[in-house]
Amino acid sequence: MTFLAIDIGNTRLKWALYEAPCPGAALLAQGAEFLDHVDRLAEGGWAQLPAPTRMLGCVVAGDAIKRRVEEQMEIWDVSAQWVVASAQEAGLINGYDHPARLGCDRWIAMIGARQRLLAHGPKRPLVVVMVGTAVTVEAIDAEGHFLGGFILPGHGIMLRALESGTAGLHVPTGEVCMFPTNTSDALTSGGTFAIAGAVERMVQHVIQHCGAEPACMMTGGAGWKMAPSMGRPFELVDNLIFDGLLEIATRRFVRGESGLALF
């Protein structure tokens, strides 16, 4: 039962084909495409793939992009299924005021992060950071309750906002340093430490609320840029959304939420 996982973000579509819809399944192929070019997937990256048996995806880019991707999937006889946030799934309880309004990428990444945590040790609070076009910082207690999270601009949005709102700031990307002495470094360092500061504040909130130090995981296309500037240890995970999709898939397609095998 091959499984296709799709993550449609604000900038790119990422996909991965696995041998089975379960955590730890062998990765058969993977790729990425900018959203402007998704119409060439069927004749490009997907053309030589074996037909997936099941598919599960996450989309934050809107219905128009989702329809274009579904059109590309017509080369296979597989139904497109998209995850939306719910009140509870895969051991995670949604604390949002309106659970369905939580971004599906945030929801799926938290599911992936918590299952990764439980697979490697005892349960404990968790802070999950996704660094991409936007940055999200999520808090989960030891029992799997999503407490809430921050959303803030990513590096690119911060820099574009400053360039458009302030004269004379069209400068190259700089380096992160403790005491910037030029405008490029000042902008890059300011954005980086703004994100790091938001994460540190969330960690302190979790410690105060839960009475325990949280585990911390970071993911997203720009996570590697942030990792050296964090003030506390973080596990940098390549793609928590795929981890979350695999966990959801095994519960939906293989054994169901009841734990019984589905054949």
FIMIBA-714421 format. One line per 2 residues: number of its first residue (from 1); their letters; for each residue x negated, y, z of N, C-alpha, C. Coordinates in nm, 4 decimals, padded with zeros to 6 digits. Layout:
# residues N
NUM) a) X:Y:Z:X:Y:Z:X:Y:Z; ...
# end
This chain:
# residues 263
1) mt) -00.0857:-00.1191:00.0000:00.0000:00.0000:00.0000:-00.0889:00.1234:00.0000; -00.1293:00.1725:-00.1167:-00.2139:00.2918:-00.1235:-00.1337:00.4147:-00.0825
3) fl) -00.2042:00.5148:-00.0314:-00.1385:00.6318:00.0273:-00.2072:00.7595:-00.0195; -00.1278:00.8531:-00.0721:-00.1773:00.9823:-00.1171:-00.1384:01.0896:-00.0162
5) ai) -00.2374:01.1584:00.0386:-00.2159:01.2704:00.1302:-00.2473:01.4000:00.0573; -00.1569:01.4977:00.0693:-00.1745:01.6259:00.0013:-00.1596:01.7393:00.1030
7) di) -00.2532:01.8307:00.0993:-00.2518:01.9493:00.1852:-00.2570:02.0725:00.0958; -00.1441:02.1431:00.0847:-00.1362:02.2634:00.0015:-00.1439:02.3848:00.0931
9) gn) -00.2599:02.4469:00.0972:-00.2796:02.5640:00.1812:-00.2489:02.6928:00.1075; -00.2964:02.8027:00.1612:-00.2710:02.9333:00.1009:-00.3587:02.9603:-00.0209
11) tr) -00.4683:02.8886:-00.0326:-00.5642:02.9129:-00.1396:-00.5862:02.7915:-00.2287; -00.5948:02.6727:-00.1680:-00.6280:02.5520:-00.2438:-00.5346:02.4372:-00.2080
13) lk) -00.5270:02.3423:-00.2991:-00.4654:02.2128:-00.2732:-00.5765:02.1117:-00.2536; -00.5705:02.0374:-00.1444:-00.6646:01.9288:-00.1197:-00.5872:01.7977:-00.1170
15) wa) -00.6461:01.6933:-00.1719:-00.5790:01.5641:-00.1750:-00.6774:01.4533:-00.1429; -00.6229:01.3430:-00.0940:-00.7053:01.2263:-00.0632:-00.6208:01.1011:-00.0843
17) ly) -00.6787:01.0019:-00.1501:-00.6121:00.8734:-00.1711:-00.6773:00.7699:-00.0803; -00.5943:00.7049:00.0017:-00.6423:00.6067:00.0979:-00.5931:00.4671:00.0605
19) ea) -00.6658:00.3680:00.1093:-00.6312:00.2289:00.0803:-00.4985:00.1892:00.1447; -00.4641:00.2550:00.2570:-00.3406:00.2241:00.3288:-00.2966:00.3475:00.4068
21) pc) -00.1682:00.3559:00.4431:-00.1189:00.4713:00.5196:-00.1383:00.4522:00.6696; -00.2626:00.4500:00.7128:-00.2894:00.4336:00.8548:-00.4246:00.4951:00.8896
23) pg) -00.4405:00.5418:01.0129:-00.5679:00.6001:01.0542:-00.6828:00.5012:01.0351; -00.7947:00.5498:00.9861:-00.9106:00.4655:00.9629:-00.9109:00.3935:00.8304
25) aa) -00.8076:00.4131:00.7485:-00.8023:00.3471:00.6176:-00.9151:00.3966:00.5296; -00.9622:00.3103:00.4424:-01.0711:00.3466:00.3524:-01.0286:00.4564:00.2560
27) ll) -01.1149:00.5528:00.2377:-01.0906:00.6614:00.1429:-01.1330:00.6167:00.0036; -01.0385:00.6195:-00.0898:-01.0662:00.5750:-00.2260:-01.1112:00.6888:-00.3168
29) aq) -01.0541:00.8069:-00.2971:-01.0885:00.9231:-00.3808:-01.0354:01.0479:-00.3124; -01.0958:01.1608:-00.3448:-01.0476:01.2874:-00.2898:-01.0876:01.4008:-00.3825
31) ga) -01.0219:01.5147:-00.3659:-01.0541:01.6299:-00.4482:-00.9804:01.7536:-00.4013; -01.0035:01.8624:-00.4711:-00.9402:01.9895:-00.4373:-00.9207:02.0705:-00.5644
33) ef) -00.8213:02.1590:-00.5621:-00.7924:02.2441:-00.6768:-00.7378:02.3762:-00.6256; -00.7836:02.4863:-00.6836:-00.7242:02.6145:-00.6500:-00.5795:02.6171:-00.6978
35) ld) -00.4944:02.6896:-00.6255:-00.3513:02.6866:-00.6540:-00.3192:02.7334:-00.7961; -00.4005:02.8221:-00.8503:-00.3768:02.8698:-00.9869:-00.3920:02.7585:-01.0903
37) hv) -00.4572:02.6483:-01.0522:-00.4903:02.5439:-01.1486:-00.4246:02.4092:-01.1173; -00.3215:02.4070:-01.0321:-00.2604:02.2784:-00.9957:-00.1932:02.2115:-01.1154
39) dr) -00.1605:02.2875:-01.2201:-00.0919:02.2288:-01.3351:-00.1818:02.1374:-01.4176; -00.3083:02.1284:-01.3847:-00.3964:02.0391:-01.4589:-00.4353:01.9148:-01.3789
41) la) -00.3705:01.8911:-01.2649:-00.4034:01.7752:-01.1835:-00.3751:01.6441:-01.2553; -00.2589:01.6360:-01.3219:-00.2191:01.5100:-01.3860:-00.3164:01.4686:-01.4959
43) eg) -00.3737:01.5656:-01.5645:-00.4681:01.5346:-01.6717:-00.6130:01.5428:-01.6248; -00.6317:01.5844:-01.5007:-00.7672:01.5985:-01.4471:-00.7956:01.5006:-01.3357
45) gw) -00.7966:01.5511:-01.2122:-00.8376:01.4705:-01.0984:-00.7519:01.3492:-01.0711; -00.6247:01.3539:-01.1092:-00.5356:01.2418:-01.0819:-00.5242:01.1437:-01.1983
47) aq) -00.5794:01.1752:-01.3122:-00.5543:01.0972:-01.4339:-00.5974:00.9518:-01.4206; -00.7104:00.9259:-01.3549:-00.7646:00.7904:-01.3482:-00.7385:00.7212:-01.2142
49) lp) -00.6578:00.7833:-01.1271:-00.6310:00.7233:-00.9972:-00.5341:00.6066:-01.0097; -00.5510:00.5024:-00.9272:-00.4448:00.4022:-00.9176:-00.3200:00.4663:-00.8581
51) ap) -00.2039:00.4228:-00.9030:-00.0787:00.4843:-00.8581:-00.0606:00.4637:-00.7076; -00.0381:00.5697:-00.6322:-00.0136:00.5525:-00.4889:00.1224:00.4895:-00.4633
53) tr) 00.1290:00.4105:-00.3574:00.2556:00.3488:-00.3182:00.3406:00.4455:-00.2371; 00.2747:00.5235:-00.1532:00.3428:00.6214:-00.0683:00.2696:00.7550:-00.0767
55) ml) 00.3437:00.8608:-00.0504:00.2850:00.9942:-00.0492:00.3447:01.0731:00.0655; 00.2624:01.1536:00.1300:00.3088:01.2445:00.2343:00.2251:01.3716:00.2229
57) gc) 00.2913:01.4852:00.2345:00.2183:01.6091:00.2147:00.2580:01.7198:00.3098; 00.1744:01.8217:00.3100:00.1929:01.9430:00.3891:00.1823:02.0603:00.2940
59) vv) 00.2786:02.1508:00.2947:00.2741:02.2653:00.2048:00.3116:02.3923:00.2798; 00.2239:02.4918:00.2733:00.2517:02.6228:00.3316:00.2577:02.7319:00.2251
61) ag) 00.2279:02.6959:00.1012:00.2176:02.7956:-00.0063:00.3510:02.8320:-00.0693; 00.4600:02.7633:-00.0319:00.5912:02.7994:-00.0846:00.6483:02.6949:-00.1787
63) da) 00.7777:02.7087:-00.2059:00.8504:02.6098:-00.2854:00.8066:02.6070:-00.4314; 00.7659:02.7201:-00.4861:00.7265:02.7219:-00.6276:00.6044:02.6335:-00.6509
65) ik) 00.5053:02.6460:-00.5647:00.3862:02.5614:-00.5764:00.4229:02.4155:-00.5525; 00.5088:02.3911:-00.4558:00.5498:02.2533:-00.4269:00.6144:02.1901:-00.5493
67) rr) 00.7010:02.2625:-00.6184:00.7655:02.2077:-00.7384:00.6627:02.1781:-00.8477; 00.5644:02.2658:-00.8631:00.4609:02.2420:-00.9648:00.3806:02.1164:-00.9334
69) ve) 00.3531:02.0937:-00.8062:00.2801:01.9732:-00.7673:00.3659:01.8490:-00.7904; 00.4921:01.8573:-00.7583:00.5810:01.7433:-00.7808:00.5912:01.7093:-00.9300
71) eq) 00.5849:01.8102:-01.0144:00.5847:01.7845:-01.1589:00.4583:01.7080:-01.1996; 00.3449:01.7411:-01.1380:00.2210:01.6695:-01.1679:00.2272:01.5245:-01.1204
73) me) 00.3034:01.4998:-01.0158:00.3158:01.3648:-00.9604:00.4048:01.2738:-01.0443; 00.4676:01.3279:-01.1471:00.5568:01.2470:-01.2304:00.4817:01.1413:-01.3113
75) iw) 00.3497:01.1453:-01.3119:00.2722:01.0392:-01.3782:00.2817:00.9075:-01.3004; 00.3287:00.9143:-01.1754:00.3430:00.7948:-01.0927:00.4894:00.7750:-01.0545
77) dv) 00.5231:00.6549:-01.0180:00.6559:00.6233:-00.9671:00.6515:00.6250:-00.8141; 00.6351:00.7458:-00.7596:00.6289:00.7620:-00.6143:00.7053:00.8885:-00.5774
79) sa) 00.7832:00.8806:-00.4712:00.8619:00.9967:-00.4287:00.7760:01.0890:-00.3428; 00.7929:01.2185:-00.3651:00.7212:01.3196:-00.2873:00.7923:01.3412:-00.1543
81) qw) 00.7203:01.3263:-00.0469:00.7752:01.3501:00.0864:00.6883:01.4524:00.1580; 00.7524:01.5543:00.2125:00.6801:01.6655:00.2747:00.7155:01.6741:00.4221
83) vv) 00.6149:01.6871:00.5052:00.6356:01.6944:00.6496:00.6777:01.8361:00.6887; 00.7768:01.8448:00.7741:00.8132:01.9718:00.8371:00.8076:01.9517:00.9880
85) as) 00.7832:02.0583:01.0588:00.7754:02.0485:01.2045:00.9110:02.0098:01.2613; 00.9079:01.9292:01.3651:01.0300:01.8833:01.4305:01.0126:01.8967:01.5809
87) aq) 01.1147:01.8569:01.6560:01.1083:01.8691:01.8016:01.0037:01.7758:01.8614; 00.9795:01.6621:01.7951:00.8850:01.5647:01.8480:00.8446:01.4689:01.7376
89) ea) 00.7170:01.4354:01.7301:00.6699:01.3341:01.6363:00.5308:01.2878:01.6764; 00.5080:01.1582:01.6613:00.3762:01.0981:01.6836:00.3181:01.1335:01.8203
91) gl) 00.4041:01.1393:01.9209:00.3575:01.1656:02.0561:00.3383:01.3112:02.0914; 00.3683:01.4018:01.9988:00.3538:01.5452:02.0248:00.4924:01.6079:02.0396
93) in) 00.5086:01.6876:02.1451:00.6358:01.7540:02.1742:00.6214:01.9018:02.1415; 00.7133:01.9526:02.0612:00.7036:02.0872:02.0061:00.7645:02.1898:02.1012
95) gy) 00.6808:02.2793:02.1526:00.7268:02.3809:02.2453:00.7671:02.5123:02.1806; 00.7709:02.5176:02.0474:00.8107:02.6413:01.9804:00.9561:02.6737:02.0117
97) dh) 00.9904:02.8041:02.0189:01.1292:02.8438:02.0451:01.2238:02.7813:01.9431; 01.1853:02.7832:01.8168:01.2597:02.7190:01.7083:01.1632:02.6203:01.6413
99) pa) 01.1635:02.4925:01.6826:01.0598:02.3974:01.6381:01.0411:02.3914:01.4873; 01.1487:02.3999:01.4099:01.1364:02.3867:01.2647:01.0641:02.5047:01.2014
101) rl) 01.0496:02.6156:01.2735:00.9827:02.7333:01.2193:00.8311:02.7296:01.2386; 00.7821:02.6337:01.3121:00.6376:02.6186:01.3268:00.5782:02.5735:01.1936
103) gc) 00.4701:02.6329:01.1517:00.4063:02.5949:01.0265:00.3691:02.4477:01.0248; 00.4020:02.3812:00.9149:00.3763:02.2374:00.9084:00.2270:02.2067:00.9176
105) dr) 00.1418:02.2947:00.8674:-00.0024:02.2697:00.8764:-00.0488:02.2692:01.0214; 00.0044:02.3600:01.1012:-00.0305:02.3650:01.2424:00.0173:02.2373:01.3129
107) wi) 00.1394:02.1983:01.2859:00.2003:02.0805:01.3475:00.1204:01.9539:01.3147; 00.0907:01.9352:01.1871:00.0211:01.8138:01.1434:-00.1210:01.8103:01.1975
109) am) -00.1897:01.9238:01.1960:-00.3265:01.9283:01.2485:-00.3295:01.8958:01.3971; -00.2311:01.9437:01.4719:-00.2261:01.9121:01.6152:-00.2032:01.7633:01.6375
111) ig) -00.1164:01.7020:01.5560:-00.0947:01.5576:01.5677:-00.2244:01.4827:01.5407; -00.2948:01.5221:01.4350:-00.4223:01.4581:01.4047:-00.5239:01.4761:01.5153
113) ar) -00.5298:01.5965:01.5719:-00.6278:01.6244:01.6770:-00.5992:01.5448:01.8027; -00.4726:01.5389:01.8417:-00.4399:01.4671:01.9657:-00.4658:01.3172:01.9508
115) qr) -00.4311:01.2603:01.8367:-00.4575:01.1180:01.8166:-00.6079:01.0905:01.8141; -00.6832:01.1822:01.7582:-00.8294:01.1671:01.7588:-00.8819:01.1716:01.9019
117) ll) -00.8284:01.2624:01.9818:-00.8689:01.2731:02.1221:-00.8400:01.1430:02.1965; -00.7185:01.0896:02.1814:-00.6776:00.9697:02.2542:-00.7553:00.8469:02.2086
119) ah) -00.8015:00.8475:02.0832:-00.8767:00.7334:02.0312:-01.0176:00.7268:02.0882; -01.0653:00.8375:02.1459:-01.2042:00.8414:02.1924:-01.2176:00.8610:02.3426
121) gp) -01.1058:00.8639:02.4156:-01.1178:00.8829:02.5584:-00.9835:00.9054:02.6241; -00.9830:00.9382:02.7530:-00.8574:00.9591:02.8265:-00.7877:01.0871:02.7810
123) kr) -00.6597:01.0943:02.8092:-00.5837:01.2139:02.7722:-00.6282:01.3329:02.8575; -00.6295:01.4494:02.7950:-00.6665:01.5735:02.8611:-00.6100:01.6884:02.7782
125) pl) -00.6053:01.8107:02.8312:-00.5604:01.9237:02.7496:-00.6486:01.9426:02.6272; -00.5941:02.0142:02.5296:-00.6637:02.0250:02.4011:-00.6381:02.1623:02.3393
127) vv) -00.7417:02.2212:02.2848:-00.7310:02.3429:02.2045:-00.7718:02.3073:02.0620; -00.6855:02.3406:01.9663:-00.7090:02.3073:01.8257:-00.7182:02.4372:01.7462
129) vm) -00.8275:02.4541:01.6733:-00.8510:02.5759:01.5954:-00.8614:02.5395:01.4481; -00.7828:02.6077:01.3640:-00.7957:02.5952:01.2188:-00.8432:02.7283:01.1640
131) vg) -00.9549:02.7244:01.0905:-01.0142:02.8465:01.0363:-01.0048:02.8410:00.8847; -00.9142:02.9198:00.8304:-00.8956:02.9251:00.6864:-00.8607:03.0661:00.6445
133) ta) -00.7682:03.0799:00.5499:-00.7208:03.2125:00.5115:-00.6692:03.2864:00.6333; -00.5931:03.2154:00.7159:-00.5563:03.2628:00.8491:-00.6217:03.1711:00.9512
135) vt) -00.6245:03.2148:01.0760:-00.6801:03.1357:01.1848:-00.5687:03.1066:01.2844; -00.5575:02.9807:01.3257:-00.4617:02.9445:01.4291:-00.5349:02.8808:01.5453
137) ve) -00.4866:02.9095:01.6652:-00.5475:02.8580:01.7883:-00.4346:02.8003:01.8727; -00.4313:02.6676:01.8874:-00.3188:02.5989:01.9500:-00.3581:02.5403:02.0848
139) ai) -00.2603:02.5332:02.1763:-00.2818:02.4750:02.3084:-00.1867:02.3580:02.3294; -00.2413:02.2447:02.3737:-00.1632:02.1245:02.4014:-00.2025:02.0750:02.5403
141) da) -00.1045:02.0419:02.6236:-00.1402:01.9913:02.7556:-00.1711:01.8420:02.7495; -00.2106:01.7848:02.8620:-00.2562:01.6462:02.8646:-00.1467:01.5471:02.8278
143) eg) -00.0206:01.5847:02.8467:00.0911:01.4949:02.8176:00.1421:01.5087:02.6745; 00.0797:01.5945:02.5954:00.1194:01.6084:02.4562:00.2240:01.7136:02.4300
145) hf) 00.2406:01.8083:02.5200:00.3324:01.9197:02.4968:00.2560:02.0340:02.4288; 00.3018:02.0754:02.3114:00.2453:02.1933:02.2460:00.2955:02.3156:02.3213
147) lg) 00.2038:02.3872:02.3844:00.2396:02.5002:02.4701:00.2623:02.6285:02.3918; 00.1940:02.6448:02.2797:00.2019:02.7663:02.1998:00.0676:02.7952:02.1369
149) gf) 00.0632:02.8950:02.0514:-00.0621:02.9230:01.9831:-00.0706:03.0638:01.9281; -00.1926:03.1040:01.8933:-00.2201:03.2336:01.8322:-00.2300:03.2183:01.6805
151) il) -00.1956:03.3240:01.6093:-00.2258:03.3363:01.4666:-00.2970:03.4694:01.4468; -00.4093:03.4675:01.3776:-00.4810:03.5911:01.3484:-00.5434:03.5823:01.2103
153) pg) -00.5845:03.6953:01.1552:-00.6409:03.6934:01.0192:-00.7726:03.6192:01.0129; -00.7969:03.5537:00.9014:-00.9276:03.4962:00.8763:-01.0265:03.6032:00.8352
155) hg) -01.1522:03.5621:00.8149:-01.2584:03.6565:00.7799:-01.2218:03.7405:00.6577; -01.1744:03.6750:00.5526:-01.1468:03.7468:00.4283:-01.0406:03.8524:00.4437
157) im) -00.9327:03.8194:00.5142:-00.8241:03.9155:00.5344:-00.8729:04.0329:00.6178; -00.9508:04.0056:00.7206:-01.0044:04.1151:00.8024:-01.0874:04.2111:00.7185
159) lr) -01.1760:04.1559:00.6370:-01.2636:04.2412:00.5574:-01.1851:04.3209:00.4537; -01.0872:04.2560:00.3892:-01.0065:04.3289:00.2895:-00.9238:04.4384:00.3538
161) al) -00.8745:04.4146:00.4745:-00.7973:04.5179:00.5446:-00.8852:04.6382:00.5766; -01.0071:04.6129:00.6201:-01.0982:04.7229:00.6497:-01.1384:04.7975:00.5234
163) es) -01.1621:04.7237:00.4157:-01.2010:04.7883:00.2903:-01.0893:04.8756:00.2360; -00.9652:04.8289:00.2476:-00.8533:04.9059:00.1929:-00.8128:05.0220:00.2825
165) gt) -00.8435:05.0116:00.4115:-00.7997:05.1165:00.5037:-00.9067:05.2126:00.5462; -01.0299:05.1897:00.5056:-01.1413:05.2740:00.5492:-01.2309:05.3056:00.4308
167) ag) -01.2639:05.4294:00.4143:-01.3476:05.4696:00.3010:-01.4913:05.4235:00.3216; -01.5527:05.3813:00.2133:-01.6957:05.3542:00.2152:-01.7377:05.2215:00.2750
169) lh) -01.6451:05.1226:00.2856:-01.6811:04.9957:00.3463:-01.6878:04.8811:00.2448; -01.7109:04.9125:00.1193:-01.7264:04.8083:00.0167:-01.8714:04.7617:00.0167
171) vp) -01.8994:04.6678:00.1065:-02.0368:04.6233:00.1258:-02.0439:04.4718:00.1132; -02.1629:04.4158:00.0880:-02.1763:04.2689:00.0777:-02.1530:04.2013:00.2125
173) tg) -02.1254:04.0720:00.2059:-02.1116:03.9930:00.3282:-02.2446:03.9916:00.4033; -02.2367:04.0101:00.5331:-02.3573:04.0156:00.6141:-02.3792:03.8898:00.6948
175) ev) -02.4635:03.8989:00.7949:-02.4962:03.7885:00.8838:-02.4357:03.8145:01.0213; -02.4119:03.7072:01.0946:-02.3636:03.7185:01.2318:-02.4836:03.7369:01.3236
177) cm) -02.4821:03.8419:01.4018:-02.5926:03.8657:01.4946:-02.5406:03.9359:01.6196; -02.6185:03.9321:01.7254:-02.5744:03.9875:01.8530:-02.5602:04.1395:01.8484
179) fp) -02.6554:04.2059:01.7831:-02.6552:04.3521:01.7800:-02.6734:04.3981:01.6358; -02.5664:04.4018:01.5569:-02.5781:04.4384:01.4155:-02.6314:04.5806:01.3988
181) tn) -02.7221:04.5962:01.3028:-02.7793:04.7283:01.2780:-02.7571:04.7735:01.1348; -02.6628:04.7100:01.0643:-02.6181:04.7588:00.9344:-02.4710:04.7232:00.9187
183) ts) -02.4044:04.7896:00.8243:-02.2591:04.7760:00.8135:-02.2162:04.6359:00.7724; -02.2900:04.5730:00.6829:-02.2549:04.4378:00.6411:-02.2554:04.3425:00.7607
185) da) -02.3627:04.3448:00.8388:-02.3705:04.2577:00.9556:-02.2655:04.2956:01.0596; -02.2372:04.4250:01.0732:-02.1383:04.4696:01.1714:-01.9998:04.4153:01.1379
187) lt) -01.9628:04.4164:01.0087:-01.8323:04.3654:00.9683:-01.8232:04.2138:00.9871; -01.9241:04.1423:00.9413:-01.9225:03.9967:00.9529:-01.9242:03.9535:01.0988
189) sg) -02.0072:04.0174:01.1785:-02.0150:03.9829:01.3205:-01.8861:04.0189:01.3931; -01.8286:04.1321:01.3589:-01.7041:04.1730:01.4241:-01.5917:04.0744:01.3992
191) gt) -01.5759:04.0314:01.2741:-01.4714:03.9342:01.2435:-01.4951:03.8007:01.3120; -01.6191:03.7549:01.3109:-01.6530:03.6266:01.3715:-01.6275:03.6278:01.5215
193) fa) -01.6712:03.7336:01.5884:-01.6559:03.7376:01.7333:-01.5123:03.7689:01.7744; -01.4342:03.8312:01.6858:-01.2915:03.8489:01.7142:-01.2220:03.7133:01.7207
195) ia) -01.2548:03.6256:01.6267:-01.1974:03.4911:01.6265:-01.2468:03.4125:01.7482; -01.3770:03.4189:01.7721:-01.4330:03.3470:01.8873:-01.3702:03.3957:02.0177
197) ga) -01.3436:03.5253:02.0272:-01.2825:03.5800:02.1481:-01.1402:03.5307:02.1683; -01.0642:03.5187:02.0595:-00.9282:03.4661:02.0695:-00.9294:03.3214:02.1165
199) ve) -01.0242:03.2439:02.0647:-01.0350:03.1040:02.1067:-01.0714:03.0953:02.2544; -01.1675:03.1750:02.2974:-01.2082:03.1730:02.4382:-01.0917:03.2116:02.5296
201) rm) -01.0127:03.3097:02.4879:-00.8977:03.3496:02.5684:-00.7971:03.2344:02.5804; -00.7739:03.1606:02.4709:-00.6817:03.0479:02.4775:-00.7356:02.9393:02.5697
203) vq) -00.8661:02.9131:02.5626:-00.9247:02.8136:02.6531:-00.9008:02.8534:02.7981; -00.9198:02.9796:02.8298:-00.8974:03.0258:02.9664:-00.7502:03.0124:03.0061
205) hv) -00.6587:03.0388:02.9129:-00.5168:03.0205:02.9416:-00.4862:02.8747:02.9746; -00.5450:02.7832:02.8974:-00.5204:02.6403:02.9194:-00.5761:02.5978:03.0553
207) iq) -00.6953:02.6424:03.0888:-00.7531:02.6089:03.2193:-00.6625:02.6580:03.3314; -00.6135:02.7804:03.3188:-00.5265:02.8371:03.4216:-00.3950:02.7606:03.4311
209) hc) -00.3383:02.7232:03.3163:-00.2069:02.6575:03.3140:-00.2155:02.5103:03.3528; -00.3169:02.4420:03.3043:-00.3259:02.2962:03.3226:-00.4176:02.2546:03.4367
211) ga) -00.5015:02.3459:03.4815:-00.5936:02.3121:03.5886:-00.7050:02.2202:03.5467; -00.7345:02.2184:03.4166:-00.8393:02.1301:03.3661:-00.9004:02.1914:03.2416
213) ep) -01.0278:02.1618:03.2202:-01.0979:02.2090:03.1006:-01.0453:02.1345:02.9780; -01.0068:02.2040:02.8715:-00.9559:02.1336:02.7540:-01.0684:02.0831:02.6647
215) ac) -01.0399:01.9754:02.5932:-01.1240:01.9401:02.4794:-01.0963:02.0409:02.3693; -01.1922:02.0635:02.2817:-01.1771:02.1645:02.1772:-01.2157:02.1046:02.0424
217) mm) -01.1282:02.1229:01.9427:-01.1561:02.0775:01.8071:-01.1343:02.1922:01.7102; -01.2168:02.1942:01.6066:-01.2081:02.2979:01.5048:-01.2064:02.2326:01.3673
219) tg) -01.1239:02.2867:01.2784:-01.1153:02.2356:01.1427:-01.0893:02.3518:01.0486; -01.0794:02.3225:00.9198:-01.0528:02.4264:00.8209:-01.1742:02.4549:00.7355
221) ga) -01.1492:02.5124:00.6171:-01.2555:02.5347:00.5210:-01.3674:02.6240:00.5703; -01.3374:02.7140:00.6631:-01.4397:02.8056:00.7142:-01.4838:02.7696:00.8558
223) gw) -01.4466:02.6506:00.9019:-01.4836:02.6110:01.0373:-01.6332:02.6067:01.0592; -01.7074:02.5622:00.9569:-01.8537:02.5523:00.9713:-01.9174:02.6895:00.9922
225) km) -01.8534:02.7952:00.9407:-01.9071:02.9297:00.9619:-01.8909:02.9746:01.1067; -01.7781:02.9310:01.1685:-01.7491:02.9744:01.3043:-01.8240:02.8941:01.4098
227) ap) -01.8489:02.7673:01.3818:-01.9014:02.6770:01.4846:-02.0242:02.7307:01.5584; -02.1249:02.7896:01.4899:-02.2435:02.8360:01.5631:-02.2157:02.9534:01.6565
229) sm) -02.1030:03.0207:01.6393:-02.0760:03.1403:01.7188:-01.9791:03.1158:01.8339; -01.9381:02.9906:01.8524:-01.8451:02.9611:01.9602:-01.9162:02.9596:02.0946
231) gr) -01.8451:03.0000:02.1972:-01.9047:03.0113:02.3291:-01.9026:02.8842:02.4107; -01.8395:02.7768:02.3589:-01.8328:02.6498:02.4312:-01.8334:02.5357:02.3311
233) pf) -01.8601:02.4136:02.3749:-01.8707:02.3020:02.2808:-01.7399:02.2763:02.2057; -01.7516:02.2526:02.0760:-01.6384:02.2191:01.9904:-01.6757:02.1013:01.9033
235) el) -01.5781:02.0139:01.8805:-01.5963:01.9097:01.7798:-01.5472:01.9651:01.6472; -01.6334:01.9693:01.5491:-01.5964:02.0175:01.4164:-01.5505:01.8977:01.3334
237) vd) -01.4230:01.8986:01.2941:-01.3623:01.7864:01.2222:-01.3328:01.8311:01.0802; -01.3675:01.7494:00.9841:-01.3579:01.7884:00.8439:-01.2172:01.8268:00.8033
239) nl) -01.1169:01.7440:00.8325:-00.9814:01.7759:00.7899:-00.8802:01.7106:00.8829; -00.8380:01.7828:00.9849:-00.7408:01.7299:01.0793:-00.6042:01.7098:01.0151
241) if) -00.5740:01.7854:00.9095:-00.4439:01.7676:00.8457:-00.4340:01.6292:00.7828; -00.5383:01.5813:00.7180:-00.5348:01.4451:00.6644:-00.5238:01.3428:00.7777
243) dg) -00.5956:01.3666:00.8883:-00.5832:01.2765:01.0034:-00.4388:01.2725:01.0534; -00.3761:01.3892:01.0597:-00.2374:01.3950:01.1044:-00.1424:01.3274:01.0079
245) ll) -00.1627:01.3478:00.8780:-00.0777:01.2829:00.7785:-00.0901:01.1307:00.7856; -00.2103:01.0796:00.8079:-00.2288:00.9355:00.8213:-00.1553:00.8821:00.9437
247) ei) -00.1613:00.9544:01.0540:-00.0917:00.9104:01.1753:00.0597:00.9108:01.1548; 00.1115:01.0163:01.0953:00.2553:01.0227:01.0684:00.2958:00.9130:00.9706
249) at) 00.2137:00.8905:00.8687:00.2460:00.7908:00.7670:00.2551:00.6512:00.8262; 00.1617:00.6152:00.9138:00.1659:00.4800:00.9688:00.2900:00.4593:01.0543
251) rr) 00.3372:00.5649:01.1214:00.4574:00.5541:01.2025:00.5837:00.5499:01.1157; 00.5826:00.6217:01.0052:00.7010:00.6255:00.9194:00.7081:00.5073:00.8238
253) fv) 00.5933:00.4699:00.7676:00.5934:00.3729:00.6581:00.5553:00.2314:00.7006; 00.4757:00.2199:00.8084:00.4222:00.0883:00.8425:00.4951:00.0260:00.9609
255) rg) 00.5041:00.1003:01.0724:00.5633:00.0407:01.1910:00.6790:00.1201:01.2488; 00.7055:00.2373:01.1963:00.8163:00.3169:01.2497:00.7813:00.3727:01.3861
257) es) 00.8541:00.4753:01.4287:00.8295:00.5353:01.5602:00.8596:00.4363:01.6731; 00.9404:00.3321:01.6454:00.9718:00.2336:01.7483:00.8556:00.1400:01.7766
259) gl) 00.7558:00.1387:01.6848:00.6435:00.0482:01.7009:00.6617:-00.0837:01.6304; 00.7788:-00.1068:01.5687:00.8043:-00.2309:01.4977:00.7552:-00.2209:01.3551
261) al) 00.6981:-00.3271:01.3044:00.6498:-00.3271:01.1667:00.7652:-00.3149:01.0693; 00.7458:-00.2372:00.9640:00.8483:-00.2175:00.8608:00.8041:-00.2895:00.7355
263) f) 00.8793:-00.3874:00.6924:00.8444:-00.4642:00.5734:00.9622:-00.4624:00.4766
# end
